[in-house]
Amino acid sequence: NVEAIARGRQWVAQTFYADRPSLAQLRLQKGWSQAELAVRSRTSQSYIARLELGRTDPQISTARKIAKALDVSIEVFANAVMP
């Protein structure tokens, strides 16, 4: 069930990512998979994974697309991806 999976992701965000903002937390709060965020921000799932792991820095144009997809400011997005 898609709704149950989304609720599970939201629970994970609240339970395991509550201590500090992260891209994974922002994504999971929406109930989205990495693939869903990738589709909504017109990038790839592997790119989202690398961002979440801190293995790449986004270009400003990509950061804007992801922030818009998540419905957060660019500042909130930047704080979520900065170590």
C-alpha positions as a printed NumPy array, in Angstrom:
array([[  0.   ,   0.   ,   0.   ],
       [  1.528,   3.291,  -1.154],
       [ -0.014,   5.316,   1.676],
       [  1.298,   2.945,   4.344],
       [  4.8  ,   3.166,   2.909],
       [  4.598,   6.969,   2.875],
       [  3.46 ,   6.98 ,   6.521],
       [  6.332,   4.654,   7.381],
       [  8.8  ,   7.029,   5.748],
       [  7.324,   9.929,   7.713],
       [  7.725,   7.927,  10.934],
       [ 11.369,   7.251,  10.083],
       [ 11.925,  10.989,   9.519],
       [ 10.415,  11.843,  12.898],
       [ 12.132,   9.018,  14.772],
       [ 15.616,   8.838,  13.32 ],
       [ 16.223,  12.249,  11.728],
       [ 14.662,  14.562,  14.314],
       [ 17.984,  15.691,  15.827],
       [ 19.237,  17.669,  12.815],
       [ 17.921,  18.662,   9.393],
       [ 19.063,  16.534,   6.498],
       [ 17.991,  15.981,   2.932],
       [ 16.802,  12.499,   3.875],
       [ 14.66 ,  13.983,   6.643],
       [ 13.096,  16.555,   4.312],
       [ 12.374,  13.83 ,   1.753],
       [ 11.023,  11.337,   4.267],
       [  8.755,  13.964,   5.847],
       [  6.996,  14.077,   2.486],
       [  6.765,  10.279,   2.495],
       [  8.866,  10.094,  -0.665],
       [ 11.483,   7.649,  -1.83 ],
       [ 14.712,   8.887,  -3.374],
       [ 13.241,   7.966,  -6.749],
       [ 10.131,  10.075,  -6.113],
       [ 12.206,  13.116,  -5.176],
       [ 14.357,  12.567,  -8.259],
       [ 11.313,  12.551, -10.525],
       [  9.839,  15.638,  -8.881],
       [ 13.132,  17.54 ,  -9.118],
       [ 14.058,  16.237, -12.57 ],
       [ 17.289,  14.561, -11.526],
       [ 18.315,  10.957, -10.901],
       [ 17.83 ,   8.715,  -7.892],
       [ 21.563,   8.037,  -7.762],
       [ 22.228,  11.79 ,  -7.592],
       [ 19.796,  12.142,  -4.68 ],
       [ 21.556,   9.239,  -2.947],
       [ 24.969,  10.882,  -3.407],
       [ 23.61 ,  14.153,  -2.006],
       [ 22.154,  12.382,   1.021],
       [ 25.486,  10.655,   1.656],
       [ 27.422,  13.897,   1.275],
       [ 29.367,  12.587,  -1.695],
       [ 28.538,  15.468,  -4.019],
       [ 27.753,  19.15 ,  -3.841],
       [ 24.763,  20.322,  -5.857],
       [ 24.942,  23.02 ,  -8.471],
       [ 22.77 ,  25.993,  -7.558],
       [ 20.302,  25.237, -10.376],
       [ 19.841,  21.675,  -9.101],
       [ 19.6  ,  22.857,  -5.508],
       [ 16.789,  25.208,  -6.521],
       [ 14.91 ,  22.404,  -8.288],
       [ 15.197,  20.087,  -5.298],
       [ 14.218,  22.826,  -2.832],
       [ 11.199,  23.685,  -4.975],
       [ 10.162,  20.027,  -5.194],
       [ 10.412,  19.753,  -1.401],
       [  8.613,  23.104,  -0.966],
       [ 11.41 ,  24.519,   1.206],
       [ 13.59 ,  27.583,   0.877],
       [ 17.039,  27.332,  -0.656],
       [ 18.407,  28.163,   2.811],
       [ 16.625,  25.196,   4.4  ],
       [ 17.911,  22.97 ,   1.608],
       [ 21.474,  24.275,   2.049],
       [ 21.36 ,  23.617,   5.796],
       [ 20.13 ,  20.096,   5.113],
       [ 22.98 ,  19.167,   2.771],
       [ 25.817,  20.897,   4.609],
       [ 27.824,  18.635,   6.925]])
